[in-house]
Amino acid sequence: MNGIKQKIQAQKELTERQVSAKFLELHDILDQCKIRVLRNYSALANSKMEKLVVQEKGLDLSLGTAKSLIGFNASDEELITMQEQVVSRIDTEVVKRGREAANPDLMEKDNFGVDLFVCEDLKKLCENNVIVYDGKVDPTKCTVEGDGVRTAEINTPNKFSILVECNTQLKHYTIQVALKSLVEESSQQLQAVPVRGGVYSVEYTPRVRGRHHLLISVNDQPIPGSPFSVFVKIPPTKLDKPVRVIRGIKDSRYMVFNSSEEMIVTDYKDDILVLDKKGKQIRSISKSKQGFSNISGVTVDKEDNIYVCDSDKHCVYKFNKKGDLLKKFGTGGSGPKELSYPRGIAVADNQVFVCDEYNHRVQVLTTELELVKQIGSYGTGNGYFSKPQDVAVVDYEQMVYVSDYINHRVQVLTMDGRFIRSIDMKGSGQGDVFYPHGVCVNGFVYVAEYSNKHVSVFTKDGQFVTSFGNGHITSPFGVAVDSDGFVYVCSKESVVVF
């Protein structure tokens, strides 16, 4: 019996504290309301103060009633559930009444947004609660936080929070959130779910990968930073099937995107093609007009000048964006300014890196096609090459990735040619590298394997992630990733997009 009495007493004390705390909170609201009345409505201060005094007296009376009701005779079960049945209901009712009161029309009424409601006793909640309506929310002071406002993953729940500045308990405002794709004409309307005062959670599952705009507004006014740029990525492990195939190319070898997101593809047996992402031709650089032979590697600089390797003529051409020839470098041979079947090419940090295939080296030029240095020579050791096919440079990391064809590996070097590591394991299994051609670095390292007929994906430190393309590509050469995360693979008469 003593244990039950102690439990009942503890519940009584807990309930009394909870109820007292709620009434103290309401007293604070009354104090805030008094200050606002004095500041903003001095002409009506006297009449409204009389109402507030009445309300305050009502709160005092209700508090006394609540304390007396705590001591009523009740069963143990009733006392145990007192907190949930009463205090929780008070919170629910306050929110409910507050929403009813949160109406701009009330500001034109005599009570100036103060809503007074009366209940019979504590079980029917409490008497003379006061809900104050302000209605002034400043969207310019709203903020967001969380990774979901910058990056997201396709078909996966992503989250972020919206913080609305509140200086009163309840506000009347609306939040609109939409996710708009920049890849295709589609958008998702998102819901902001209240978490606590002034904090809202938004959870969304993107259906389209690539670049998006996240539009957030409060009371139809954009908050600072809106629209936010959100990139929806797709894990390489989900690149299992092509999304489209671009046809009409005789022998696609390498490709690159310029700053306008135009796709420049070298057709080994024909022209240099400039296409949109759907494969529609925009313009071309004519093989017959410019006199080049068999074009392989291609890259662009910051001004969208185009650099290509002519394998059969053992040289590098530089064209402007329109296709006018600006410069030429190299003749056939093995000397310092000579090339032997140049293949892949890349530009970074105002330097041009050229895979000099049959000289088993990488030549480094200026963007004006003046020789700077040579990296590597024939061999199987670290920093040596055997028919390098392609090169990718990550300028912010100052790292150079070279597909070392006969050595079945991708070597990672510094910009000055110092060996760092290699990605290699000859074979046809998962994670093996077998006659690599194209290489591209975009968060991950993508390696087009000519003999394995697929693209392998590695982390930058050489850990195997996945491979894709089997059954969809044949004899892959170049590989590139666009700004929306789509992977393009040159595969003979087509470019296959994953």
Solvent accessible surface area in square Angstrom, and as a share of the most:
residue,aa,sasa,rsa
1,M,166,0.74
2,N,113,0.58
3,G,51,0.49
4,I,84,0.43
5,K,124,0.52
6,Q,126,0.56
7,K,102,0.43
8,I,40,0.20
9,Q,84,0.37
10,A,54,0.42
11,Q,35,0.16
12,K,59,0.25
13,E,79,0.35
14,L,51,0.25
15,T,2,0.01
16,E,66,0.30
17,R,143,0.52
18,Q,58,0.26
19,V,2,0.01
20,S,27,0.17
21,A,56,0.43
22,K,26,0.11
23,F,1,0.00
24,L,112,0.56
25,E,67,0.30
26,L,1,0.01
27,H,35,0.15
28,D,78,0.41
29,I,15,0.08
30,L,1,0.00
31,D,68,0.35
32,Q,86,0.38
33,C,2,0.01
34,K,44,0.19
35,I,102,0.52
36,R,41,0.15
37,V,2,0.01
38,L,105,0.52
39,R,156,0.57
40,N,77,0.39
41,Y,59,0.23
42,S,86,0.56
43,A,101,0.78
44,L,78,0.39
45,A,14,0.11
46,N,125,0.64
47,S,61,0.39
48,K,16,0.07
49,M,54,0.24
50,E,117,0.53
51,K,83,0.35
52,L,1,0.01
53,V,62,0.36
54,V,95,0.55
55,Q,11,0.05
56,E,49,0.22
57,K,134,0.57
58,G,7,0.07
59,L,0,0.00
60,D,77,0.40
61,L,119,0.59
62,S,6,0.04
63,L,36,0.18
64,G,40,0.38
65,T,52,0.30
66,A,1,0.01
67,K,99,0.42
68,S,78,0.51
69,L,51,0.25
70,I,12,0.06
71,G,51,0.49
72,F,66,0.27
73,N,153,0.79
74,A,31,0.24
75,S,61,0.39
76,D,46,0.24
77,E,129,0.58
78,E,85,0.38
79,L,10,0.05
80,I,64,0.33
81,T,36,0.21
82,M,11,0.05
83,Q,61,0.27
84,E,117,0.52
85,Q,98,0.44
86,V,4,0.03
87,V,14,0.08
88,S,55,0.36
89,R,114,0.41
90,I,2,0.01
91,D,63,0.33
92,T,89,0.52
93,E,26,0.12
94,V,10,0.06
95,V,60,0.35
96,K,108,0.46
97,R,68,0.25
98,G,1,0.01
99,R,167,0.61
100,E,104,0.47
101,A,3,0.02
102,A,13,0.10
103,N,64,0.33
104,P,69,0.44
105,D,85,0.44
106,L,27,0.13
107,M,61,0.27
108,E,153,0.69
109,K,114,0.48
110,D,112,0.58
111,N,47,0.24
112,F,41,0.17
113,G,0,0.00
114,V,9,0.05
115,D,38,0.20
116,L,78,0.39
117,F,12,0.05
118,V,106,0.61
119,C,19,0.11
120,E,125,0.56
121,D,52,0.27
122,L,7,0.04
123,K,110,0.47
124,K,93,0.39
125,L,12,0.06
126,C,4,0.02
127,E,44,0.20
128,N,22,0.11
129,N,1,0.01
130,V,0,0.00
131,I,2,0.01
132,V,12,0.07
133,Y,15,0.06
134,D,24,0.13
135,G,23,0.22
136,K,168,0.71
137,V,16,0.09
138,D,61,0.32
139,P,11,0.07
140,T,75,0.43
141,K,114,0.48
142,C,1,0.01
143,T,75,0.43
144,V,31,0.18
145,E,98,0.44
146,G,32,0.31
147,D,102,0.53
148,G,3,0.03
149,V,6,0.03
150,R,134,0.49
151,T,68,0.40
152,A,4,0.03
153,E,47,0.21
154,I,17,0.09
155,N,98,0.50
156,T,44,0.26
157,P,84,0.53
158,N,22,0.11
159,K,123,0.52
160,F,5,0.02
161,S,28,0.18
162,I,0,0.00
163,L,59,0.29
164,V,7,0.04
165,E,93,0.42
166,C,49,0.29
167,N,110,0.56
168,T,14,0.08
169,Q,78,0.35
170,L,36,0.18
171,K,26,0.11
172,H,76,0.34
173,Y,36,0.14
174,T,73,0.42
175,I,35,0.18
176,Q,67,0.30
177,V,4,0.02
178,A,17,0.13
179,L,2,0.01
180,K,103,0.44
181,S,7,0.04
182,L,76,0.38
183,V,53,0.30
184,E,93,0.42
185,E,183,0.82
186,S,40,0.26
187,S,59,0.38
188,Q,25,0.11
189,Q,143,0.63
190,L,25,0.12
191,Q,133,0.59
192,A,21,0.16
193,V,76,0.44
194,P,81,0.51
195,V,84,0.48
196,R,162,0.59
197,G,73,0.70
198,G,9,0.08
199,V,22,0.13
200,Y,34,0.13
201,S,30,0.20
202,V,0,0.00
203,E,95,0.43
204,Y,7,0.03
205,T,55,0.32
206,P,0,0.00
207,R,149,0.54
208,V,25,0.14
209,R,15,0.05
210,G,0,0.00
211,R,89,0.32
212,H,5,0.02
213,H,58,0.26
214,L,0,0.00
215,L,73,0.36
216,I,1,0.01
217,S,20,0.13
218,V,0,0.00
219,N,62,0.32
220,D,120,0.62
221,Q,79,0.35
222,P,80,0.50
223,I,4,0.02
224,P,71,0.45
225,G,53,0.51
226,S,22,0.15
227,P,67,0.42
228,F,33,0.14
229,S,86,0.55
230,V,3,0.02
231,F,67,0.28
232,V,0,0.00
233,K,102,0.43
234,I,35,0.18
235,P,32,0.20
236,P,9,0.06
237,T,86,0.50
238,K,86,0.36
239,L,6,0.03
240,D,91,0.47
241,K,144,0.61
242,P,37,0.23
243,V,78,0.45
244,R,59,0.22
245,V,56,0.32
246,I,7,0.03
247,R,175,0.64
248,G,77,0.74
249,I,7,0.04
250,K,120,0.51
251,D,8,0.04
252,S,0,0.00
253,R,25,0.09
254,Y,8,0.03
255,M,13,0.06
256,V,30,0.17
257,F,29,0.12
258,N,8,0.04
259,S,91,0.59
260,S,61,0.39
261,E,46,0.21
262,E,25,0.11
263,M,0,0.00
264,I,1,0.01
265,V,0,0.00
266,T,0,0.00
267,D,3,0.02
268,Y,33,0.13
269,K,123,0.52
270,D,41,0.21
271,D,32,0.16
272,I,0,0.00
273,L,20,0.10
274,V,1,0.00
275,L,7,0.03
276,D,46,0.24
277,K,36,0.15
278,K,148,0.63
279,G,21,0.20
280,K,148,0.63
281,Q,101,0.45
282,I,82,0.41
283,R,70,0.25
284,S,43,0.28
285,I,7,0.04
286,S,32,0.21
287,K,55,0.23
288,S,106,0.69
289,K,164,0.69
290,Q,48,0.21
291,G,35,0.34
292,F,6,0.02
293,S,26,0.17
294,N,30,0.15
295,I,0,0.00
296,S,0,0.00
297,G,0,0.00
298,V,8,0.05
299,T,10,0.06
300,V,23,0.13
301,D,17,0.09
302,K,167,0.71
303,E,125,0.56
304,D,10,0.05
305,N,23,0.12
306,I,2,0.01
307,Y,0,0.00
308,V,0,0.00
309,C,0,0.00
310,D,0,0.00
311,S,0,0.00
312,D,56,0.29
313,K,97,0.41
314,H,40,0.18
315,C,0,0.00
316,V,0,0.00
317,Y,13,0.05
318,K,11,0.05
319,F,1,0.00
320,N,37,0.19
321,K,74,0.31
322,K,167,0.71
323,G,7,0.07
324,D,76,0.39
325,L,81,0.40
326,L,85,0.42
327,K,82,0.35
328,K,115,0.49
329,F,14,0.06
330,G,15,0.14
331,T,85,0.49
332,G,42,0.40
333,G,30,0.29
334,S,80,0.51
335,G,18,0.18
336,P,91,0.57
337,K,124,0.53
338,E,56,0.25
339,L,0,0.00
340,S,21,0.13
341,Y,82,0.31
342,P,0,0.00
343,R,37,0.13
344,G,0,0.00
345,I,8,0.04
346,A,12,0.09
347,V,30,0.17
348,A,7,0.06
349,D,69,0.36
350,N,103,0.53
351,Q,34,0.15
352,V,0,0.00
353,F,0,0.00
354,V,1,0.00
355,C,0,0.00
356,D,0,0.00
357,E,8,0.04
358,Y,100,0.38
359,N,25,0.13
360,H,34,0.15
361,R,21,0.08
362,V,1,0.00
363,Q,0,0.00
364,V,0,0.00
365,L,0,0.00
366,T,45,0.26
367,T,28,0.16
368,E,86,0.39
369,L,10,0.05
370,E,102,0.46
371,L,48,0.24
372,V,72,0.41
373,K,65,0.27
374,Q,71,0.32
375,I,9,0.04
376,G,32,0.31
377,S,52,0.33
378,Y,141,0.54
379,G,15,0.15
380,T,101,0.59
381,G,36,0.35
382,N,93,0.47
383,G,16,0.16
384,Y,104,0.39
385,F,0,0.00
386,S,8,0.05
387,K,53,0.22
388,P,0,0.00
389,Q,3,0.01
390,D,11,0.06
391,V,5,0.03
392,A,14,0.11
393,V,25,0.14
394,V,12,0.07
395,D,59,0.31
396,Y,170,0.65
397,E,59,0.27
398,Q,82,0.36
399,M,43,0.19
400,V,1,0.00
401,Y,1,0.00
402,V,0,0.00
403,S,0,0.00
404,D,0,0.00
405,Y,37,0.14
406,I,72,0.36
407,N,28,0.15
408,H,14,0.06
409,R,16,0.06
410,V,0,0.00
411,Q,0,0.00
412,V,0,0.00
413,L,1,0.00
414,T,15,0.09
415,M,15,0.07
416,D,101,0.52
417,G,20,0.19
418,R,150,0.55
419,F,56,0.23
420,I,54,0.27
421,R,70,0.26
422,S,34,0.22
423,I,5,0.03
424,D,70,0.36
425,M,130,0.58
426,K,128,0.54
427,G,20,0.20
428,S,88,0.57
429,G,34,0.33
430,Q,128,0.57
431,G,14,0.14
432,D,19,0.10
433,V,0,0.00
434,F,49,0.20
435,Y,60,0.23
436,P,0,0.00
437,H,10,0.04
438,G,0,0.00
439,V,6,0.03
440,C,21,0.12
441,V,26,0.15
442,N,75,0.38
443,G,55,0.52
444,F,67,0.28
445,V,0,0.00
446,Y,14,0.05
447,V,0,0.00
448,A,0,0.00
449,E,0,0.00
450,Y,63,0.24
451,S,43,0.28
452,N,17,0.09
453,K,92,0.39
454,H,8,0.04
455,V,0,0.00
456,S,0,0.00
457,V,0,0.00
458,F,4,0.02
459,T,41,0.24
460,K,44,0.19
461,D,90,0.47
462,G,22,0.21
463,Q,115,0.51
464,F,71,0.30
465,V,45,0.26
466,T,21,0.12
467,S,19,0.13
468,F,9,0.04
469,G,3,0.03
470,N,88,0.45
471,G,82,0.79
472,H,85,0.38
473,I,3,0.02
474,T,78,0.45
475,S,15,0.09
476,P,0,0.00
477,F,13,0.06
478,G,1,0.01
479,V,9,0.05
480,A,10,0.08
481,V,19,0.11
482,D,6,0.03
483,S,46,0.29
484,D,5,0.02
485,G,18,0.17
486,F,21,0.09
487,V,1,0.00
488,Y,0,0.00
489,V,0,0.00
490,C,0,0.00
491,S,6,0.04
492,K,61,0.26
493,E,109,0.49
494,S,12,0.08
495,V,0,0.00
496,V,3,0.02
497,V,0,0.00
498,F,1,0.00
